[in-house]
Amino acid sequence: MSAPTARYLSLGAGVQSSTVLLLAAQGRIPTFDAAVFADTGWEPDAVYRHLDRLATIADRAGIPLVRVSAGNIRADALDPAHRFASMPLFTLGPAGERGMARRQCTGEYKIKPIKAEVRRRLGYPHPRRVPAGVVAEMAIGISVDEIHRARDADVAYMRNTFPLLNLGWRRGDCIAYLAEHGLGATPRSACVGCPYHTDAEWARLRSDSPTQWADAVAFDHAIRHGSARANAAGQPLRGQFFVHRQRIPLDEVRLRPRPADAHTPGCGPWTCPHPEVEPHAQPAVSGSPMREVA
């Protein structure tokens, strides 16, 4: 196995990846050549404030915190001239069929820009071929209680590592460690209008960030009949899109937060959650009335 050419951290700015950055900054694990945050342009304000705190910590430790972006996911979704990277929106077909749209947003707005940055830093930006033996380690914040999310990299020039697994740390250990070092308010990282939000997160957004709540409500209404590009082309959705699993307008949902929702993992580049689809719900597949006509 080739020795790594560089070491990077995939920084989602949630509990686990923030813990990994802090561990490196304190010298408890090997340092990184850079911590890379993929900005979708639509993170909650609390995430951006937290990211600024992490940038200060990283800078003191000599770790560059790099922000990369493939665009603003909200603006792109509502732009008739932009390709729609499908979000895992909840679907309701003409006859009441319940399903979910495909999730392409994580790959488009998080994984692709991180890979592009790694290639650039290795000296082989696309479309140049990365030579055999040129490998970057990519540390990913997955704790023991989420070990099922740990996977090998899908490209030869990256090798995924999992520092928290090596330490045997669980999410609770990370929370305690962050709190001990003044980062107890580390937020969950996910887009403002992410369909994977729990009711607790929607309720918190509504009470703590009314402007962003209104933004999510407006987005929910705007995507009801499919992407802006498809509608502009005269190809509306055969059915409806919703950001909430109840499949009614977000501002009409009666939110029912549960204590367990506080432990829901964030949407990191390689750790985006996959909630169970409701009974009898079918995923949106080609030819389904819940998908846009090609």
Disulfide bonds with the S-S distance in Angstrom:
none
